[in-house]
């Protein structure tokens, strides 16, 4: 879990996940509130970034920390704001256990986006179209933070985009590394709290520009 100023909810989110998963790694990405204390109190592993480095950087740090534990064979990225359902994550891990997939991606457009505004859905669908064109992989949801993947992905997927463009980069890496993938329906719950923590629409432009620059750089 990448965590930035989530003291209000992170404790309950960690406790909820721990009821099913014995290992929860939280990367406190330079939070200025009591997020770190709440993570420890809830029983999660705390990894600290001394400054805010961005969600992509926090995810990479968390993956590196978790893959250093040899007993961990399945990995899940899970948002800290309470939008995701643990039962969705469990179902995605079960699909990995079948052995014919490397990574499972959650899709709110195959499932439900509870409480999402029409404008939010329109922006996300526009992001999907853009991602499908630039990545070469056709998905229904390009920026869903709920993902499950095996150790092969954890050891070979190096996220270099430090900010929110990491979601686009992960899709590009799926194509570049030929990971076996599948989308599954999941539920995203938009609450007043999670909506207030959401990204500004202007960030969608920044993500698009960064994605195009990364694409040009690779050529």
Buried (B, 14 or more C-beta within 10 A) or exposed (E): BBBBBBBBBBBEBBBBBBEEBEEBBBBBBBBEBBBBBBBBEBEBBBBBBEEBBBBBBBBBBBBBBBBEEEEBBBBBBBBBBBBBBBEBBBBBBEBBEEEEBBBBBBBBBBBBBEBBEEEBEEBBBEBBEBBBEBBEBEBBBBBBBBBBBBBBBBEEBEBEBBBBBBBBBBBBBBEEEEBBBBBBBBBBBBBEEBBEBEBEEEBBEBBBEBBEEBEEEEE
